[in-house]
Amino acid sequence: MRLKKGQTFATNFFGHYLLITKIRSIISIAPGERRIIWTGSNASKLDFNKTDYQHLSGDKPYESSKFITDQISVILDKDILKKDGIRSIVIEPGNVSSNILGDLNSLVLNYLVYIGFLIVRFLFGISHLTVTPKNGSYGAFRVAFLDNDDLNGDLKYFTKCNRYGKPYVETELISYDEELAQYLISEFDNLVMYTTGNK
């Protein structure tokens, strides 16, 4: 029997979870404050189906995988990794003008998107338009260097920018479902064992 995994699920979430299970013992003995920083997104439970968590049938696999990321990060931070002194935190980088249109092989189009983001952010003050990779990474940078006492695993750390491009971080409570998170952890641990032959 061939293991079926949704490609987006595997790329956005499961590969990371598998890696964490394999290097957890090494992270736990590392000096200093230890943390796992997940890259999240604006995710909604509406895009998630518990019976199809790999999102093989739905039409929003990205959103579903990011919803899973939120749920798992919270349970890892509150319970599973806590005993090893490892924090699990979700950040959201905002909208960055990247090379996502690279398949079109159009430098002009990429440049126009970049300029468009800057203009829209300046005119309308849309704070989630972080535009540059440097600004988009600001939240991860802040979370990486905050004291553990200043971090809250129940919150998502959103990178935002003012209209002039100065980055800052805002937090928002993650909509967490403990029963669902425990179910997912059990499913993912079984998937890890099936994928690797051991835990």
C-alpha positions in Angstrom: 0.0 0.0 0.0 1.4 3.4 -1.0 1.1 6.2 1.6 -1.0 9.0 0.2 -0.2 12.5 1.3 -1.5 15.7 -0.1 1.4 17.6 -1.7 0.6 20.9 0.0 0.0 19.2 3.4 3.3 17.4 3.1 5.2 20.6 2.0 3.6 23.2 4.3 3.2 21.1 7.4 4.0 17.4 7.6 7.7 17.6 6.5 8.3 20.1 9.3 6.5 18.0 11.9 8.5 14.9 10.8 11.7 16.9 11.2 10.7 18.1 14.6 10.0 14.6 15.8 13.4 13.4 14.5 15.6 16.3 16.0 13.6 17.0 19.2 16.1 15.2 21.4 19.0 17.3 19.9 17.1 20.6 20.2 16.2 19.8 23.9 19.9 19.8 24.9 20.9 22.8 22.9 22.2 25.7 25.0 20.1 28.8 25.5 16.4 29.4 24.7 15.1 26.9 22.2 12.2 27.5 19.9 10.5 26.4 16.7 9.1 29.2 14.6 6.3 28.3 12.2 5.4 30.4 9.2 1.6 30.7 9.4 -1.0 32.5 7.4 -4.5 33.8 7.8 -6.2 30.4 8.2 -9.7 29.5 8.9 -11.4 26.4 10.2 -13.8 26.8 7.3 -11.1 25.5 4.9 -10.3 22.5 7.1 -11.9 19.0 7.1 -11.0 16.7 10.0 -11.6 13.6 8.0 -9.4 14.9 5.1 -6.6 16.6 7.0 -4.2 15.9 4.1 -6.7 17.9 2.0 -6.8 15.4 -0.9 -10.3 16.3 -1.9 -10.7 20.0 -1.1 -9.9 23.1 -3.1 -8.0 25.0 -0.4 -5.1 22.9 0.6 -2.8 25.8 1.5 -5.3 27.3 3.9 -6.0 23.9 5.5 -2.3 23.2 6.1 -1.9 26.6 7.7 -4.9 26.0 10.0 -3.2 22.7 11.0 0.0 24.7 11.7 -1.8 27.0 14.2 -3.4 24.0 16.0 -0.3 22.0 16.3 2.0 24.9 17.3 -0.3 25.7 20.3 -0.4 22.1 21.6 3.3 21.7 21.1 4.0 24.9 23.1 1.5 24.2 25.9 2.2 20.5 26.4 4.4 18.3 24.2 7.6 20.3 23.8 7.2 22.2 27.1 8.8 19.5 29.2 11.9 19.8 26.9 12.1 23.6 27.3 11.3 24.1 23.6 8.8 26.9 22.6 6.6 26.6 19.5 5.4 29.9 18.0 3.6 31.0 14.8 4.4 34.1 12.9 2.7 35.5 9.8 4.9 37.5 7.4 2.3 39.5 5.7 2.2 39.8 1.9 5.6 39.9 0.3 6.3 40.7 -3.3 8.1 37.6 -4.2 9.0 35.7 -7.4 5.7 33.9 -7.3 5.1 35.0 -10.9 8.5 33.8 -12.0 6.9 31.1 -14.2 5.7 34.0 -16.4 9.4 35.0 -17.0 8.4 38.6 -16.9 10.7 41.0 -14.9 8.4 43.8 -15.9 5.4 42.1 -14.4 7.3 41.3 -11.2 8.4 44.9 -11.0 4.9 46.2 -11.6 3.5 44.0 -8.8 6.2 45.3 -6.4 5.5 48.9 -7.3 1.7 48.2 -7.1 2.1 46.8 -3.5 4.1 49.9 -2.5 1.5 52.3 -3.9 -1.5 50.5 -2.4 0.2 50.3 1.0 1.1 54.0 0.9 -2.3 55.2 -0.3 -4.6 52.9 1.7 -2.4 52.0 4.7 -2.9 48.3 4.2 -0.6 47.1 7.0 -0.2 43.4 5.9 1.5 44.5 2.7 5.0 44.0 4.0 6.3 43.9 0.4 10.0 43.1 0.9 11.5 39.9 2.2 13.3 41.9 4.9 10.1 43.4 6.2 8.3 40.0 5.9 10.9 38.4 8.1 10.7 41.0 10.8 8.2 39.0 12.9 10.3 35.9 12.9 13.4 38.0 13.8 11.5 39.5 16.8 10.2 36.2 18.0 13.6 34.6 17.7 15.1 37.1 20.1 12.4 37.8 22.6 12.8 36.3 26.1 10.7 33.2 26.7 8.7 35.1 29.3 7.7 37.6 26.7 6.4 34.9 24.3 2.9 33.5 24.3 2.2 30.3 22.3 -1.5 31.0 22.2 -0.8 34.1 20.0 0.1 34.5 16.4 2.8 37.2 15.7 1.8 39.2 12.6 4.4 41.2 10.8 2.9 44.5 9.5 4.2 47.7 8.1 3.1 51.3 8.3 2.4 53.1 5.0 6.0 54.2 4.8 7.4 50.6 5.1 8.4 50.6 8.8 7.8 47.0 10.1 6.2 46.2 13.5 4.5 43.2 15.1 0.9 42.7 16.3 -0.4 39.7 18.0 -3.7 37.9 17.7 -5.2 35.0 19.7 -5.1 31.7 17.7 -8.5 30.1 17.5 -7.5 26.8 19.2 -9.4 23.6 19.5 -7.6 21.4 22.0 -9.7 18.3 21.2 -8.9 18.7 17.5 -5.3 19.3 18.2 -5.0 16.1 20.3 -6.7 14.1 17.5 -4.3 15.6 14.9 -1.2 14.9 17.0 -2.3 11.3 17.3 -2.9 11.0 13.5 0.4 12.7 12.7 2.4 10.6 15.1 0.9 7.5 13.4 1.8 9.0 10.0 5.4 9.6 11.2 5.7 5.9 12.3 4.2 4.7 9.0 6.5 6.9 7.0 9.7 6.2 8.8 9.1 2.8 10.2 9.6 4.0 13.8 9.1 7.0 16.0 
